[in-house]
Amino acid sequence: MQFYKNILKELKCHGIKAAVTLYHWDLPQWAQDKGGWENRECAGWFTDYAEKCFEQLDEDVDLWITHNEPWCASFLSNLEGEHAPGNTNMEKALRVAHHILLSHGMAVECYRSKQRNAEIGITLNLVPVYPEIDCFGDHLARDLHDGYQNRWFLEPLFNKKYPSDMSAFFGSRSDTDFDFIKNGDFDIIASHIDFLGVNFYTHSVVRYSSAKYLLTSRSYTDLPKTDMDWDICPERLKDLIQMLRSKYTELPIYITENGCAFQDQEIDGKIHDSQRIDYLLRHLNIIEDMNREGLNIAGYYYWSFMDNFEWARGYSKRFGLIYVDYTTQERYPKDSFYAYKDYIKQWQTKT
């Protein structure tokens, strides 16, 4: 705990606001051995942990984020099997998603129970979805993928329910009877938050595919791609925010992650990453446009400050503004680091 206190004090000394994420998929092994997020008790364990963090750190925290990307910790990890624990089971994924959302609400209620210093919210990785062509099947695929990626989390957080079309669809694709949903759960999940965090990287263009488990397939586009093979489409961020404003919330929205991986090369301590500069500045310009229109984007975080261990992709993908030599641990600011620095300085002058 002292380690985090030292970091927060140092940030405060430099006038930097601290946003603290309580859970970014780092479940203790002992909890996983007891069933992990499949076990409803895990929501209580998480709340105990959150309460201790609040007690110890709240005076130096500006934003608390309960969970980062519950879709990844549930569906990506328990249906698609890409992240730990590597399950490929719909019922498990649904159970995990519900208990994570429940733990979010329980942590928010815990935070509200005492006089606190900061604001609290949650971060979702949201993806605007589009049909490949204007036909019934592809529009159906669009609705299904939107329900899978976005609405399954937005609806309980803001409307106290799961979307009925996806409940029926998921039920038909599994042996679940939704017995993990208890009376009162949705009231807890929808506990009042102060902001919504949105992680945005790309869009999804889909087509109907009866051979696929979720009846959707990704469609290829001719848009430029990042090293993650994700389309670069900053204008789609505005579509996403407009959807959130029209259907779900007027709360302040923070773009809590946005970034791109490329095959960066360090030459004599220099990294010329012009593609990343273009990606970054185009997204920042879109955010400026949205705020001029009153869409209330309260803040922006680039992912990531340094090249890092990118989960299932290991060290193969570089998102950072700072290049890390993984052999020597030497760190080199990329051209994008300086471009972002210049943008911030210019923005501060304008405001």
Secondary structure as a PSIPRED ss2 file (coil, helix, strand):
# PSIPRED VFORMAT (PSIPRED V4.0)

   1 M C   1.000  0.000  0.000
   2 Q H   0.000  1.000  0.000
   3 F H   0.000  1.000  0.000
   4 Y H   0.000  1.000  0.000
   5 K H   0.000  1.000  0.000
   6 N H   0.000  1.000  0.000
   7 I H   0.000  1.000  0.000
   8 L H   0.000  1.000  0.000
   9 K H   0.000  1.000  0.000
  10 E H   0.000  1.000  0.000
  11 L H   0.000  1.000  0.000
  12 K H   0.000  1.000  0.000
  13 C H   0.000  1.000  0.000
  14 H C   1.000  0.000  0.000
  15 G C   1.000  0.000  0.000
  16 I C   1.000  0.000  0.000
  17 K C   1.000  0.000  0.000
  18 A C   1.000  0.000  0.000
  19 A E   0.000  0.000  1.000
  20 V E   0.000  0.000  1.000
  21 T E   0.000  0.000  1.000
  22 L E   0.000  0.000  1.000
  23 Y E   0.000  0.000  1.000
  24 H C   1.000  0.000  0.000
  25 W C   1.000  0.000  0.000
  26 D C   1.000  0.000  0.000
  27 L C   1.000  0.000  0.000
  28 P C   1.000  0.000  0.000
  29 Q H   0.000  1.000  0.000
  30 W H   0.000  1.000  0.000
  31 A H   0.000  1.000  0.000
  32 Q H   0.000  1.000  0.000
  33 D H   0.000  1.000  0.000
  34 K C   1.000  0.000  0.000
  35 G C   1.000  0.000  0.000
  36 G H   0.000  1.000  0.000
  37 W H   0.000  1.000  0.000
  38 E H   0.000  1.000  0.000
  39 N C   1.000  0.000  0.000
  40 R C   1.000  0.000  0.000
  41 E H   0.000  1.000  0.000
  42 C H   0.000  1.000  0.000
  43 A H   0.000  1.000  0.000
  44 G H   0.000  1.000  0.000
  45 W H   0.000  1.000  0.000
  46 F H   0.000  1.000  0.000
  47 T H   0.000  1.000  0.000
  48 D H   0.000  1.000  0.000
  49 Y H   0.000  1.000  0.000
  50 A H   0.000  1.000  0.000
  51 E H   0.000  1.000  0.000
  52 K H   0.000  1.000  0.000
  53 C H   0.000  1.000  0.000
  54 F H   0.000  1.000  0.000
  55 E H   0.000  1.000  0.000
  56 Q H   0.000  1.000  0.000
  57 L H   0.000  1.000  0.000
  58 D H   0.000  1.000  0.000
  59 E H   0.000  1.000  0.000
  60 D H   0.000  1.000  0.000
  61 V C   1.000  0.000  0.000
  62 D C   1.000  0.000  0.000
  63 L E   0.000  0.000  1.000
  64 W E   0.000  0.000  1.000
  65 I E   0.000  0.000  1.000
  66 T E   0.000  0.000  1.000
  67 H E   0.000  0.000  1.000
  68 N E   0.000  0.000  1.000
  69 E C   1.000  0.000  0.000
  70 P H   0.000  1.000  0.000
  71 W H   0.000  1.000  0.000
  72 C H   0.000  1.000  0.000
  73 A H   0.000  1.000  0.000
  74 S H   0.000  1.000  0.000
  75 F H   0.000  1.000  0.000
  76 L H   0.000  1.000  0.000
  77 S H   0.000  1.000  0.000
  78 N H   0.000  1.000  0.000
  79 L C   1.000  0.000  0.000
  80 E C   1.000  0.000  0.000
  81 G C   1.000  0.000  0.000
  82 E C   1.000  0.000  0.000
  83 H C   1.000  0.000  0.000
  84 A C   1.000  0.000  0.000
  85 P C   1.000  0.000  0.000
  86 G C   1.000  0.000  0.000
  87 N C   1.000  0.000  0.000
  88 T C   1.000  0.000  0.000
  89 N C   1.000  0.000  0.000
  90 M H   0.000  1.000  0.000
  91 E H   0.000  1.000  0.000
  92 K H   0.000  1.000  0.000
  93 A H   0.000  1.000  0.000
  94 L H   0.000  1.000  0.000
  95 R H   0.000  1.000  0.000
  96 V H   0.000  1.000  0.000
  97 A H   0.000  1.000  0.000
  98 H H   0.000  1.000  0.000
  99 H H   0.000  1.000  0.000
 100 I H   0.000  1.000  0.000
 101 L H   0.000  1.000  0.000
 102 L H   0.000  1.000  0.000
 103 S H   0.000  1.000  0.000
 104 H H   0.000  1.000  0.000
 105 G H   0.000  1.000  0.000
 106 M H   0.000  1.000  0.000
 107 A H   0.000  1.000  0.000
 108 V H   0.000  1.000  0.000
 109 E H   0.000  1.000  0.000
 110 C H   0.000  1.000  0.000
 111 Y H   0.000  1.000  0.000
 112 R H   0.000  1.000  0.000
 113 S C   1.000  0.000  0.000
 114 K C   1.000  0.000  0.000
 115 Q C   1.000  0.000  0.000
 116 R C   1.000  0.000  0.000
 117 N C   1.000  0.000  0.000
 118 A C   1.000  0.000  0.000
 119 E E   0.000  0.000  1.000
 120 I E   0.000  0.000  1.000
 121 G E   0.000  0.000  1.000
 122 I E   0.000  0.000  1.000
 123 T E   0.000  0.000  1.000
 124 L E   0.000  0.000  1.000
 125 N E   0.000  0.000  1.000
 126 L C   1.000  0.000  0.000
 127 V C   1.000  0.000  0.000
 128 P C   1.000  0.000  0.000
 129 V E   0.000  0.000  1.000
 130 Y E   0.000  0.000  1.000
 131 P E   0.000  0.000  1.000
 132 E C   1.000  0.000  0.000
 133 I C   1.000  0.000  0.000
 134 D C   1.000  0.000  0.000
 135 C C   1.000  0.000  0.000
 136 F H   0.000  1.000  0.000
 137 G H   0.000  1.000  0.000
 138 D H   0.000  1.000  0.000
 139 H H   0.000  1.000  0.000
 140 L H   0.000  1.000  0.000
 141 A H   0.000  1.000  0.000
 142 R H   0.000  1.000  0.000
 143 D H   0.000  1.000  0.000
 144 L H   0.000  1.000  0.000
 145 H H   0.000  1.000  0.000
 146 D H   0.000  1.000  0.000
 147 G H   0.000  1.000  0.000
 148 Y H   0.000  1.000  0.000
 149 Q H   0.000  1.000  0.000
 150 N H   0.000  1.000  0.000
 151 R H   0.000  1.000  0.000
 152 W H   0.000  1.000  0.000
 153 F H   0.000  1.000  0.000
 154 L H   0.000  1.000  0.000
 155 E H   0.000  1.000  0.000
 156 P H   0.000  1.000  0.000
 157 L H   0.000  1.000  0.000
 158 F H   0.000  1.000  0.000
 159 N H   0.000  1.000  0.000
 160 K C   1.000  0.000  0.000
 161 K C   1.000  0.000  0.000
 162 Y C   1.000  0.000  0.000
 163 P C   1.000  0.000  0.000
 164 S H   0.000  1.000  0.000
 165 D H   0.000  1.000  0.000
 166 M H   0.000  1.000  0.000
 167 S H   0.000  1.000  0.000
 168 A H   0.000  1.000  0.000
 169 F H   0.000  1.000  0.000
 170 F H   0.000  1.000  0.000
 171 G H   0.000  1.000  0.000
 172 S H   0.000  1.000  0.000
 173 R C   1.000  0.000  0.000
 174 S C   1.000  0.000  0.000
 175 D C   1.000  0.000  0.000
 176 T C   1.000  0.000  0.000
 177 D C   1.000  0.000  0.000
 178 F C   1.000  0.000  0.000
 179 D C   1.000  0.000  0.000
 180 F C   1.000  0.000  0.000
 181 I C   1.000  0.000  0.000
 182 K C   1.000  0.000  0.000
 183 N C   1.000  0.000  0.000
 184 G C   1.000  0.000  0.000
 185 D H   0.000  1.000  0.000
 186 F H   0.000  1.000  0.000
 187 D H   0.000  1.000  0.000
 188 I H   0.000  1.000  0.000
 189 I H   0.000  1.000  0.000
 190 A C   1.000  0.000  0.000
 191 S C   1.000  0.000  0.000
 192 H C   1.000  0.000  0.000
 193 I C   1.000  0.000  0.000
 194 D C   1.000  0.000  0.000
 195 F E   0.000  0.000  1.000
 196 L E   0.000  0.000  1.000
 197 G E   0.000  0.000  1.000
 198 V E   0.000  0.000  1.000
 199 N E   0.000  0.000  1.000
 200 F C   1.000  0.000  0.000
 201 Y C   1.000  0.000  0.000
 202 T C   1.000  0.000  0.000
 203 H C   1.000  0.000  0.000
 204 S E   0.000  0.000  1.000
 205 V E   0.000  0.000  1.000
 206 V E   0.000  0.000  1.000
 207 R E   0.000  0.000  1.000
 208 Y E   0.000  0.000  1.000
 209 S C   1.000  0.000  0.000
 210 S C   1.000  0.000  0.000
 211 A C   1.000  0.000  0.000
 212 K C   1.000  0.000  0.000
 213 Y C   1.000  0.000  0.000
 214 L C   1.000  0.000  0.000
 215 L C   1.000  0.000  0.000
 216 T E   0.000  0.000  1.000
 217 S E   0.000  0.000  1.000
 218 R E   0.000  0.000  1.000
 219 S C   1.000  0.000  0.000
 220 Y C   1.000  0.000  0.000
 221 T C   1.000  0.000  0.000
 222 D C   1.000  0.000  0.000
 223 L C   1.000  0.000  0.000
 224 P C   1.000  0.000  0.000
 225 K E   0.000  0.000  1.000
 226 T C   1.000  0.000  0.000
 227 D C   1.000  0.000  0.000
 228 M C   1.000  0.000  0.000
 229 D C   1.000  0.000  0.000
 230 W C   1.000  0.000  0.000
 231 D E   0.000  0.000  1.000
 232 I C   1.000  0.000  0.000
 233 C C   1.000  0.000  0.000
 234 P C   1.000  0.000  0.000
 235 E H   0.000  1.000  0.000
 236 R H   0.000  1.000  0.000
 237 L H   0.000  1.000  0.000
 238 K H   0.000  1.000  0.000
 239 D H   0.000  1.000  0.000
 240 L H   0.000  1.000  0.000
 241 I H   0.000  1.000  0.000
 242 Q H   0.000  1.000  0.000
 243 M H   0.000  1.000  0.000
 244 L H   0.000  1.000  0.000
 245 R H   0.000  1.000  0.000
 246 S H   0.000  1.000  0.000
 247 K H   0.000  1.000  0.000
 248 Y C   1.000  0.000  0.000
 249 T C   1.000  0.000  0.000
 250 E C   1.000  0.000  0.000
 251 L C   1.000  0.000  0.000
 252 P C   1.000  0.000  0.000
 253 I E   0.000  0.000  1.000
 254 Y E   0.000  0.000  1.000
 255 I E   0.000  0.000  1.000
 256 T E   0.000  0.000  1.000
 257 E E   0.000  0.000  1.000
 258 N C   1.000  0.000  0.000
 259 G C   1.000  0.000  0.000
 260 C C   1.000  0.000  0.000
 261 A C   1.000  0.000  0.000
 262 F C   1.000  0.000  0.000
 263 Q C   1.000  0.000  0.000
 264 D C   1.000  0.000  0.000
 265 Q C   1.000  0.000  0.000
 266 E C   1.000  0.000  0.000
 267 I E   0.000  0.000  1.000
 268 D C   1.000  0.000  0.000
 269 G C   1.000  0.000  0.000
 270 K E   0.000  0.000  1.000
 271 I C   1.000  0.000  0.000
 272 H C   1.000  0.000  0.000
 273 D C   1.000  0.000  0.000
 274 S H   0.000  1.000  0.000
 275 Q H   0.000  1.000  0.000
 276 R H   0.000  1.000  0.000
 277 I H   0.000  1.000  0.000
 278 D H   0.000  1.000  0.000
 279 Y H   0.000  1.000  0.000
 280 L H   0.000  1.000  0.000
 281 L H   0.000  1.000  0.000
 282 R H   0.000  1.000  0.000
 283 H H   0.000  1.000  0.000
 284 L H   0.000  1.000  0.000
 285 N H   0.000  1.000  0.000
 286 I H   0.000  1.000  0.000
 287 I H   0.000  1.000  0.000
 288 E H   0.000  1.000  0.000
 289 D H   0.000  1.000  0.000
 290 M H   0.000  1.000  0.000
 291 N H   0.000  1.000  0.000
 292 R H   0.000  1.000  0.000
 293 E C   1.000  0.000  0.000
 294 G C   1.000  0.000  0.000
 295 L C   1.000  0.000  0.000
 296 N C   1.000  0.000  0.000
 297 I E   0.000  0.000  1.000
 298 A E   0.000  0.000  1.000
 299 G E   0.000  0.000  1.000
 300 Y E   0.000  0.000  1.000
 301 Y C   1.000  0.000  0.000
 302 Y C   1.000  0.000  0.000
 303 W C   1.000  0.000  0.000
 304 S C   1.000  0.000  0.000
 305 F C   1.000  0.000  0.000
 306 M E   0.000  0.000  1.000
 307 D C   1.000  0.000  0.000
 308 N C   1.000  0.000  0.000
 309 F C   1.000  0.000  0.000
 310 E C   1.000  0.000  0.000
 311 W H   0.000  1.000  0.000
 312 A H   0.000  1.000  0.000
 313 R H   0.000  1.000  0.000
 314 G C   1.000  0.000  0.000
 315 Y C   1.000  0.000  0.000
 316 S C   1.000  0.000  0.000
 317 K C   1.000  0.000  0.000
 318 R C   1.000  0.000  0.000
 319 F C   1.000  0.000  0.000
 320 G C   1.000  0.000  0.000
 321 L C   1.000  0.000  0.000
 322 I E   0.000  0.000  1.000
 323 Y E   0.000  0.000  1.000
 324 V E   0.000  0.000  1.000
 325 D C   1.000  0.000  0.000
 326 Y C   1.000  0.000  0.000
 327 T C   1.000  0.000  0.000
 328 T C   1.000  0.000  0.000
 329 Q C   1.000  0.000  0.000
 330 E C   1.000  0.000  0.000
 331 R E   0.000  0.000  1.000
 332 Y E   0.000  0.000  1.000
 333 P E   0.000  0.000  1.000
 334 K C   1.000  0.000  0.000
 335 D H   0.000  1.000  0.000
 336 S H   0.000  1.000  0.000
 337 F H   0.000  1.000  0.000
 338 Y H   0.000  1.000  0.000
 339 A H   0.000  1.000  0.000
 340 Y H   0.000  1.000  0.000
 341 K H   0.000  1.000  0.000
 342 D H   0.000  1.000  0.000
 343 Y H   0.000  1.000  0.000
 344 I H   0.000  1.000  0.000
 345 K H   0.000  1.000  0.000
 346 Q H   0.000  1.000  0.000
 347 W H   0.000  1.000  0.000
 348 Q H   0.000  1.000  0.000
 349 T H   0.000  1.000  0.000
 350 K H   0.000  1.000  0.000
 351 T C   1.000  0.000  0.000
